[in-house]
Amino acid sequence: MPVFALIALIAYLASLALIIPGLLRKHSAWRRLAILFAALALVSHALALEARIFQPTGGQNLSLLNVGSLVSLMICAVMTIVATRNRGWLLLPIVYAFAVINLALATLMPNAFITHLEATPGMMIHIGLALFAYATLIIAALYALQLAWIDFQLKNKKLAFSAEMPPLMTIERKMFHITQVGVVLLTLTLCTGLFWLKNLFSLENIDKAILSILAWFVYVILLWGHYHEGWRGRRVVRFNVAGAIILTLAYFGSRILQYLIS
């Protein structure tokens, strides 16, 4: 296993081992140490991915596992920054655990999908926007799940109010703000796809195009329902999670099938 990948995996696990006690006891020293290990993990993760994606002979290896690991790195980086402000700690175990799984799979199960983005700047912009849009909307879905979990715990009297628990209104507001940013990025992704991808609606890409557009409609309906009809609670959680699932199928569904069949 490459050195940087091994360091990243160990640092993620060390951070996880410190986060859980920090959640239970709110121990500031453990939390600071957890952030330090997380920072080491993020840097090592980025270096490991750089070695895997950028090929010595030229081109980029944008295999399914590499792209998945790259998305998890982006999500972890954002959530770690949020955690430094004493927010979002409940979500860190989820995102770090996924990062460990994705990085381990990308390292132990190498596969290749070589592209040459330097020759097609338009494609580079499109893929960059797509990755940022997906990562942003997945973070919004995580906030939606956190909202649903806290609401369920409170309604069933399994969770008491505390200074550590973020207010539901705050979580919901952040979820919609993040969703708005994600929808803008997804809109730009679709527009650049229409402009630069001549085979967007070819047989090879038609499933991705239709699912991406469907996800866009789900998110637009969600935002319209919230701001014009006052939608809140479980309905917005369902729409947000449904949009994330559809977008995941659009981005990775066909690649997963190709990988399993081959």
N, C-alpha and C positions, 0 to 999 in steps of 0.2 A: 504494500500500500504506500502511495506517495507520502512524503513526510508532512507536507502542509495539510493534506486531507486527514491524516492521523491526528495531528495537533488540533485541527478544527473539531473533530469528533470528540476528543478527550475534553476540550475546553467547553463545548456545548453540554456534555454530560456533567461536567463539574458545575457549570452554571445552573443546570437543572437541579442538581443535588442541593444547591444553596437557595434556590428560589422557593422551593416548597416550604422549608422551615421559615423562610422570610415571610411567606404568606400567612403562616399559622401564628407566628409570634411577632411579626413586624419588627424584626431585628435589623436595624439600619446597617450594622457592620456586615452582616451576611449579604444584604442587598448590594452594598457597594462592591463587595468581592464578587458577587454574581455578575454585576455589570462589567467588571474588569475581565472576568473569564469570557463573557459574551463578546466583548470587544476583540479579545484575542481570537476567538472562534470566527468572528466575522472577517477579520483580516486574513486569517489562514484559509478560510473558505473561499474568499475571493482569489487568493493566490493559487489555490488548488484548481479552481475553475478556469483561471486564466491559462494554466498549463494544459488543461483538457480541451478548452474551446479553440484557442489559437494554435494552429498547426505549424510546426517548423517549416514544412514544405509549402506553406501558403494556404489560405482559406480558413474557414471556421467550422468546427465540429458542433453543429446545433442538433445533436441527437435528442431524442425524447427525454432521456435521463438528465442530460446536461441542461436543457432548457428548464426542466422541472427544478433542478437544483439551483439554477440561476434565479428563478422566481422565488423560491424559498429564501434565498439569500437577501433578495430585495425586501421581502416581507419582514424577515428577522431584523434587518437594519432599521426599518421604519419603527417597528415595535420596540426595539431597544432604545431608540432615541426618545420615544414616548415614555418608556419606563424610567428614564433618567429624571423625568419630571414627576416621579411618583404616581404615574398613571398607567393603566393597562397591564398591571402585573398578573392579573388572572389569565391573560391570554398568552403570556410568555411560555409556559410549559407546552402549550399546543404548538406554537410556531417553531420552537426550538426542537421539539420531538420530530416534527415533520422535516426540519432541516437535517437532522441526524440521519433519518431514513433515506431522504433523497440523496444526500451526499454519499452515504454508504453504498447505495445502489449504483450511483453514477461511477463510483470508484471501483467497485468489485465486479460490476457487470458492464464492461466497456462496450460501446457500440458507436457507430459512425454515421453521420449525415452531413457530409462536407458541402459547404456553400462558399461562395466568394462574394461577400457583401461589398467589398471595396470596389468591385466593378459595377455595382448597381446601388448608388446612393439612395435612390428612392425606396428600394427594398429595405435598406438599412433603417431608414426613417420609419417605414411601416412596421417592421418587426420591433423596433425600439418602442414605438407607441403602443403596440399590442402587448408587450411585456409589462409596461407601466400601467396600462389600463387593467390588465388581468390582476396584477399584484394589488392595485388600489381597490378593486372591487372584491377581491378575496378578503382584504382587511375589513372592508365594510360588512361582509358576511360574518366575519368573526365577531365584530361588534354586535351584529344582530343576534348571533347565538348567545353572546354574553348577556344581552338584554333579555332574551327569552329565559335563560337559566336563572338569572336573579329574580325576574318576575315570578317564575314558577316556585322558586324557593320561598319567596315572601308570601305568596298566596297560600302555600301549604304550611306556613309557619315553621319552616325548617332553617330559616336564616334570619338573624336579628339585625336590625340596623346598627351600623357602626361607622366610625370615621373612615375606616379602611374601604368600605363598600362605596363605589361611586353611585351618585344618584341616577335613577333610571332616566330622568329627563336629560341629564348630561350625556349619557351613553347614546340615547336616541338622537340627540342633536348632532353629536359627532358622527354617528352612523350616516345620517342624511348628508352632512357636509362632505364626508368621504365619498359617498355614493355619487354626489353631484360631480366631484372631480373625476371620478372613474367614468361617468357617463360622457363627460366632455372628451376624455382621452379615448374612449371607445368610439365616439363619433368621429374623431380625427383618424382613428385607425381604419374605420370603414371608408372614410373619404379618400385616404391615401391608397387604400386597396383598390377602390374604383378607378383612381387616377393612374396608378403605377402598375397594377397587376392586370395584364391583358387576358390572362386565363382565370380570372377570379370566379367566373361561373362555368368553368369547364367541369367535366365529369369528375376530375380529380379533386377539385376544390369546392364543388357545389354544396357539399354537406357542411363545410366550415362556414361558407358564406351565409347559408340559410340559418344555421344555428346562431351565428354571431348577430345577424339582424334580428332574430327572434329574441335573443338576450337583450339587445338594445331596446326593443319594444317593451319587454318586461320591466326594465329599469325606468323607462320613460313613463309607463303607466303607474309605477310605484311612486315616482316623484310627483306626478300629476295628482294622484289620489291623496297623497299626504298634504300637499300645499293647497289644493282646491277643494278636496272633500273631507279633509281632516282625518285621514286614515292613520291609525296608530296601533300599537300592540302586536298581536299575533299575525295579523294580516300583513303588515309591513315586513315582519320577520320572514314569513313564508315567501313573499315576493323577492326579498333580497337573497335568500338562500337559493330559491329556484333560479334566479338570474345567474348566480355563481355556478350552479350545477350545469346549466345550459352552456355557459361560456366555457367551462372546463371541457365539456364534450366537444365544443367547437374547436378549441385549441389543441386538445390532446386525444380526442376520441378516435379519429382515423389513424393517427400515429400509433396509438396503443394496439388497435386491431392489426395494423401492418406488422408491428413488433411481435405480437403473439402468433400470427400466422407464419411469419418467416422463421 
